[in-house]
Amino acid sequence: MDFNVKKLASDAGVFFTRAMQFTEEKLGQAEKTELDPHLENLISRADGTKNWTEKILRQTEVLLQPNPSARIEGFIYDKFDKKLPSRMTNPELLGQYMLEAANEFGPETPYGSTLITVGEYQKRLGGAEREFLQTSAATFLTPLRNFLEGDWRTISKEKRLLENRRLDLDICKARLKKAKQAEAKAAAAPDFQETRPRNYVLSASASAAEHELRVAQTEFDRQAEVTRLLLEGISSTHLNHLRCLQDFAEAQATYYAQCHHYMQDLQRELNRCANAVGAVCPNPVSSALLSGPSSPGATVSSLSSQKPSSLAMEQMQFPATGTRKAKVLYDYDAHDASELSLLADELITVYTVPGMDPDWLIGERGNEKGKVPVTYLELLS
């Protein structure tokens, strides 16, 4: 207990002394040892890295989880090293509600069947969102947190030690300066009765101050070198964060591409359901074919034919414009004879025809020809 009280009193004295020293430095009443300009730049760069990393981390968390209560819950589970319970994403929950409503209204009714279709795609969107959140947390958020909670704490600790070593060095410089001034004053106005003892004491005091200054200077230089080495590692931190940022952007691109793909499929499903429920609306290409022949016999022949191949794209002779190669991004199943089924990663020839929907192109693969959606393609130069 006695040791703790003495240590507490000593720490309080050091704190009070350094507080006074800081105040005198601010008022210009005490000398301050300036750090090396290179070290000052490294410290400024590290502080900026820490501040911006915190801001980017917080805003990314808001982007991925807008609900503040859920963020607080995740923070608490993380601090207690507990696994966060798995919960449904908002699109998944919406899809589940739609499926339950469809069961109550009747899956065979038009509204019920549409609810089932939309609900299934909402659940797919929710699954894509869940995968995006997990990927972003692992590849982007976790490395940023590791820097703030690991590397930056070490850097902050060494920076505080460097500041303490600088204050100790300045105190030693002030002591030596006072000892030198006292020694010079004694030499300028000697006391002949006590010349030797007094000069001896002043000289010994100056020698002790010089020794303390050398020790403080050595410790300061050593701590400055340690801090400099740690701060130069910020460049490696930037490179690591750069890779994490690229992974995050790639995860975002993948997620939004999946959402676009699902919504395109959903639109086609809804259009097909609408045509099945109401009057069948001919697509633009079929309408052009049906209105093309001028003779009544040709029209009756095209309408009376029972084979879908009669409307197939092989028989269309529209003038092609802008023929080029394209790479297929996703598998696509043709919904009727006017469309062309696609396989991911295959190369096809595509072109457009006058008056055609800009969201579609004519695709050719060998002897096969048909409409293909633009969103499933990567056009090559």
Buried (B, 14 or more C-beta within 10 A) or exposed (E): EEEEEEEEEEEEEEEEEBEEBBEBBEEEEBEBEEBEEEBEEBBEBBBEBBEEBBEBBEEBBEEBBEEEEEBEBBEEEEEEEEEEEEEEBEBBBBBBEBBEBBEEBEEEEBEBBBBBBBBBBBBBBBBBBBBBBEBBBEBBBEBBBEBBEEBBEEBBEBBEBBBBBBBBBBBBBBBBEEBBEBBEEBEEEEEEEEEEEBBEBBBEBBEEBBEBBEEBBEBBEEBBEEBBEBBBBBEEBEEBBEEBBEBBEEBBEBBEBBBEBBBBBBEBBBEEBBEEEEEEEBBEBBEBBBEEEEEEEEBEEBEEEEEEEBBBBEEBEBEBEEEEEBBBBBEBEBBBBBBBBBEEEEEBBBBBBEEBEEEBBBBBBEEBBBBBBBBBBEEEE
